[in-house]
Amino acid sequence: MNRQRPRLKNGVDLQLQSAFQDGSWPVVMRLAEKRAKTLNDQYYEFVKICAESQLDDPGAKFAAVAAVRKAVKDGSTIKDVDAIDLMEWATAHLIGQDEFAETLGPLRVRAVKAAPKDKIAATRCLESCLLHWDLASAQQGADEMKIAAIIDRSFPQERDLMFWNIVITHLLSISPQTTPDNRKLYGTLAQKQIERAAQTTEQAEANLNEISAKTSPRRVKTEEEILLLYDIVETHGTPENFRKLVSSPVFSPVTQFRQGRKEVFLRAVARFSRDGEWLTVFNLCKDCLSDCDADGQPTLLASDIAVWRHLIAAAGHAEDTNPEYSGVVQELLANLISSGHMRPMYRRNILLARVLAVFSLGRSEESDLVDGHPSSLRLRELIHYIDDQYTSPACFSDVKDLMESLDIAGLKYLAFDYLPQLAGGSSKDFEVAGTRLLALKTQYLLLTHRKTKFRDENQLLRCAVCESTVDSTLCSTCLSQLAQASVAFYGSITKCNDGNTKIDTEILPEVAILIAFCCLNIAFDERQTGQPLKSQSARHLIRALLLLDDQLAQNPGHSQLSLILTQLHIRLGSAYRASDIWDVIGVKRTIVDSLGPVFYDRLSTIAPALLSSYDSWGSHLMDLLQSHYHISLKLKMPRRLMDAFESGSYSSVLGIPKYVDRLRMSCTRVVSLAEARRIERFLGQASHELESDPRFSEIDDEAHLISTIDYGSFPSWNSNTTQPMHLNLRLGPAPSNRRCHLSMLAEAFHELLTYKPPASYKASAGSSEYDRIYVSETLARLSNSFPKFLVGPDDDMTRPELLYFEAISLLCTLMSLCINFDRSCDISDALYQIIGALKSALENQRSQVLHEEASPLERTVAMLGSMHSIAILRDTTVAIKLGAQWILSHNEREKARDRSGKSSLPKDLASQIKDLQMTAEASIKEGQAWISELKTEVMSRDFEPKLKRWVLDGEHEIKSILSMDSLPGLIGSWQSNVKGWLLVKWA
């Protein structure tokens, strides 16, 4: 056994302890039996059973399981909690997680009932039930009191245990483990319990029954307990209950906000906002923001921008019926701005609230610019804010959405007139450099906005900035001019900067990103997203990559540079360099679920050898992706759930089960399995059975998989009207419920046809018939499942992936019909159509790889960026070849079994399937030839100088600042990838 062994309880003699830790199970059994007879202690009987279950004898392995089931069935009580812990360890892999509530759970409950005053033992039992998510044993059942209630009753002075009891009752009331009727019962019970504790607190504050109330531990005190009160009343109470809570002199949001407990206030505001009760929201926010100190001056709480946003939103919703609300907001703002107690650090929030109020509550139909001067109040207020805050690095993100709300003339004035004038001065000065960067970002925002395009009288699409005609969403002329201005700024900084580290670390990287974004926008348009790159587009991508790589060398670990470069390298087929950058970013543990797809999704189709389990680096990368799920989902609940209980963090207690459920149904978790399986298939490595992997077995067709990718660390400088750059740079669409299900079905198909039994397995005489039945039933299940997910939008996956999944679905149907071929039914035409569709799928996938380029170098670069298409073509051809081989082999067996030929395929149909197999084999040879061609080109001595000339060829401003120092690293990464592809098994 590789699992860590538990320690035997205190008092066990050293000889038995040593034998147990050494795994000398026969010795443990003998010594434990001897101690049980001598000491008449039940604990040693279970030590013996536990040791017996560790033996290699298959019959003995279930000794602990049998003992547990017998104890449950007989109604006997194991009083020693240490003995139950041993049995839990011994049966960990033999009793399923879902069976805990019928086996070990009842034993835990009986142990607590037998010794209700043993707090340590009782809490250990409660912890075990919670970690296995056995809420029925942890809390009150329909007919009897369970662990949490027993502990609460046994220790009435322990206020934490009372709240444990309440929160577990609440969890049971919202759990699918409970029937609808019982959910209502438990919800009412949880509400009454916590309302009783809240009433005790209110009485204490009102000096009623002061002595008993204030000394009573059974009352609500902490912020977490108040949040639990709100959660339970909101979930189980009536609207009147919630209003009563909000109006409480102790627990009202305003009272709590004045004590610095903002979360309670936000909880109430969110509830009233959902219900559309904007007057209540407005009044709550107004009361909080009107709070004054003893001198009558506004407090620091009035500078909270989140509260101001709620106030302004509520005023905007109620403005039609209550026009005076706008005046109330302005009056509050005026009082704060005129206050002498307002610290400068909070000035930004108040000024920003003032701009937000003008944009949300002011007139929106007036023009922002008249005769070249700001005319609208909103533009003047925005300029006033920028005048005050333009030196702040957060200024652009603060007002980005507001600038987008301006009309085209107003935004153009800001971008090309006002901000450049504000940025006058030497680039050596950090504030001046920051202001120039702000101006360039604003210009970029303008140029990526759809409203800068208009139709002229001839219905030609024109740019409102330069008035030239454009053929796509963005104007390449304006973007080139912006790139030129940014390159000039970049050059002036690098030439004139006298070692100003702030400019080097904060300004230069963002200027480089802006230049790169201009190049990338020229390379991409919306029609090319996710499509194979043309040579000119690839040149722009390489230029951007080299510039950003140079900047990363000067600023190692820069998060925005690193994330953009990771995507760029993967898009260009340079996955080995991407892996180096990814390792420095350090994405692991909990954030891998939301950021993992940025690097890992489809990585096996770009560089399968990179993630090989036979390589230490590949194992490290895959472990970073998989370990979080293995640790967090080892039990039904992670151990940090108990940490949340012990620290009194009841918000976390309620949030962790939801988080774990989402993690269990995470698309990234499925990606971790799909990528690993594809790599094993590509490299011919051994793999464990798919159905034994919980990432596969826990997901059925009805499961809805959740995709959560956090793009918050990526720069978001373009207009919201166009697609963000990080989505353009993706190799294809992000993981989705549909694609992940199809990936699992495809892996099940491959396993079905490639599974080989262990060498020690001896086939019986009738095993071939059992194998045929198994294959037939599995194909039927796959044929039934594939259509459920094939229908859907094309933008859920790349074109090669869609063709691949459709091909496997067709193969499942073809094989099912050929297994049970019936000559009495004329299905030959249908089979011919399926065979034709499979050939067409192969041809369409070939077209995704073949590029008509002007030179061999451009073809090589295009091929390096098309590894995804090559990999999916490889998977499709191998699947078709295996499927055709299986059909033909099965047909030969049927001929030998049935000499009449009634159950075998007609000769012309068998010939068509043979032709399909040959087509797949020809495609395999072509794919191998492509890799050989890439090897010849990329490994040649003249590849680097040719690539350098090609990158620098043509007119583009970025060439003047490219050092080309990063070009050898890019080429080395490509070479490593091609070498890895030489290891791929094509047949």
Salt bridges, closest charged atoms under 4 A:
ASP13 OD1 - ARG35 NE 2.69
GLU33 OE2 - LYS37 NZ 3.89
GLU33 OE2 - LYS48 NZ 3.75
ASP74 OD2 - LYS70 NZ 2.85
ASP80 OD2 - LYS9 NZ 2.64
ASP82 OD1 - ARG124 NH2 3.06
ASP85 OD1 - ARG108 NH2 2.74
ASP85 OD2 - ARG124 NH2 2.13
GLU88 OE1 - ARG108 NH2 2.62
GLU88 OE2 - HIS132 NE2 3.71
ASP98 OD1 - LYS636 NZ 2.88
GLU99 OE2 - ARG69 NH2 2.96
GLU127 OE2 - ARG639 NH1 3.50
GLU144 OE1 - LYS113 NZ 2.42
ASP152 OD1 - ARG218 NH1 3.18
GLU158 OE2 - LYS119 NZ 3.12
GLU225 OE2 - ARG159 NH1 2.70
ASP231 OD1 - HIS170 NE2 2.98
ASP231 OD2 - ARG267 NH1 3.67
GLU234 OE2 - ARG274 NH2 2.41
ASP275 OD2 - ARG271 NE 2.88
GLU277 OE1 - ARG243 NH2 1.90
ASP291 OD1 - ARG258 NE 3.23
ASP293 OD2 - HIS341 ND1 3.90
ASP304 OD2 - LYS262 NZ 3.15
GLU366 OE1 - ARG363 NH2 3.64
ASP368 OD1 - ARG378 NE 2.80
GLU381 OE1 - ARG354 NE 3.03
ASP388 OD1 - ARG347 NE 3.12
ASP398 OD1 - ARG348 NH2 2.77
GLU404 OE2 - LYS400 NZ 3.38
GLU404 OE1 - HIS449 NE2 3.70
ASP456 OD2 - ARG462 NE 2.76
ASP498 OD2 - LYS428 NZ 3.64
GLU510 OE1 - LYS441 NZ 2.62
ASP525 OD2 - ARG527 NH2 3.17
GLU526 OE2 - ARG450 NH2 2.74
ASP549 OD2 - HIS569 NE2 2.98
ASP549 OD1 - ARG577 NH2 2.92
ASP583 OD1 - HIS620 NE2 3.03
ASP601 OD2 - ARG602 NH1 3.28
ASP601 OD2 - ARG730 NH2 2.87
ASP601 OD2 - ARG739 NH2 2.74
GLU675 OE2 - ARG678 NH1 3.24
ASP693 OD2 - HIS688 NE2 2.91
ASP693 OD2 - ARG695 NH2 2.89
GLU698 OE1 - ARG664 NH1 3.64
GLU698 OE1 - ARG669 NH1 3.03
ASP701 OD2 - LYS788 NZ 3.36
GLU747 OE2 - ARG681 NH2 2.86
GLU751 OE1 - ARG677 NH2 2.44
GLU769 OE2 - ARG772 NH2 3.28
ASP796 OD2 - ARG738 NH1 3.32
GLU801 OE2 - ARG602 NE 2.78
GLU801 OE2 - ARG739 NH1 3.79
GLU843 OE2 - ARG846 NH1 2.95
ASP875 OD2 - ARG678 NE 3.54
ASP875 OD1 - ARG681 NH1 2.67
ASP875 OD1 - ARG874 NH1 3.07
GLU892 OE2 - LYS895 NZ 3.87
GLU894 OE1 - ARG897 NH2 2.75
ASP915 OD2 - LYS839 NZ 2.36
GLU926 OE1 - ARG846 NE 2.54
GLU933 OE2 - ARG859 NE 2.89
ASP942 OD2 - LYS946 NZ 3.84
GLU957 OE1 - HIS956 ND1 3.71
